[in-house]
């Protein structure tokens, strides 16, 4: 089980295709992972978002979502190696 205490960020991307490819590599090598998806233009309870100030006019739709992929600290080096090999 991946928790906040035993995980390490492997990848941060805005590209849905890239995060899908990374997840496929991890899954085919039996490395557990966790994905956190953030809509960068959704309102936040802790402050305002860019959307509240500027709207979404002119915003690049490809950069609306942020994908963070986490793996266990023990699996980090192996996962990093697999990503570099499969470029």
Rosetta blueprint (number, residue, H / E / L):
1 X L
2 X L
3 X L
4 X L
5 X L
6 X L
7 X E
8 X E
9 X E
10 X E
11 X E
12 X E
13 X E
14 X L
15 X L
16 X H
17 X H
18 X H
19 X H
20 X H
21 X H
22 X H
23 X H
24 X H
25 X H
26 X H
27 X H
28 X H
29 X L
30 X L
31 X L
32 X L
33 X E
34 X E
35 X E
36 X E
37 X E
38 X E
39 X E
40 X L
41 X L
42 X L
43 X L
44 X E
45 X L
46 X L
47 X E
48 X L
49 X L
50 X H
51 X H
52 X H
53 X H
54 X H
55 X L
56 X L
57 X L
58 X L
59 X L
60 X L
61 X H
62 X H
63 X H
64 X L
65 X E
66 X E
67 X E
68 X E
69 X E
70 X E
71 X E
72 X E
73 X H
74 X H
75 X H
76 X H
77 X H
78 X H
79 X H
80 X H
81 X H
82 X H
83 X H
84 X H
85 X H
86 X L
87 X L
